[in-house]
């Protein structure tokens, strides 16, 4: 149900030293690995606390964070034009922003990052334990989805459908920062992120809390729309190009597909998530 978009530009010099960026034809998964590598370099240069810094940029991402009282802001850079727009819209920050030129923001980011004159460094939001996830509505579970742009888009769909939480693994998943935060377009402020060390145990905990666990896979046993769904529901999505792992499938109560009328029968994982949420939401309501 996935595809691998490509893109990128030649490396450029970053604020913390060293080269980073995407070679032509690099996948977003490779870009995600470079972002994690840059975070490791920041940790080396700035101390252990740097690993906890969340980078946010872009209008919707930053303004949503500024409106969230749970966000602890450590650094706030803004251009003159962006500062003027923030004032016009009555958006304020507890931390006085530093007015800078656009290049001062661009040099902190990967090439092609559209910052729109706004840059934040914040603490991560609290991550609840999977056992504490409220047994209501729909929870999304991501089985080693590594593309930060896909995960960000999934967060955006999750916010639109009022998803209770998103569960990911501590390893083999992108950090909630940088490109992911930009793609989420502010949704990180509205959907709690739950990180588990072992996905199988995380799914077992959801089942113990009363969740019906349904995996989405192009080779699923039944059409999602034909299943009898109920809340609380956990929809499980598989990694780009790989789908759900076998152990994940075995834990699910059902493994379902999304029947499509056209010639192409699989979707990018973020698109499949949005469609799955639409089908599940309508089924549960009925």
Order of alpha helices (4+ residues) and beta strands (2+ residues): beta-beta-alpha-beta-alpha-beta-alpha-beta-alpha-beta-beta-alpha-beta-alpha-beta-alpha-beta-beta-beta-alpha-beta-alpha
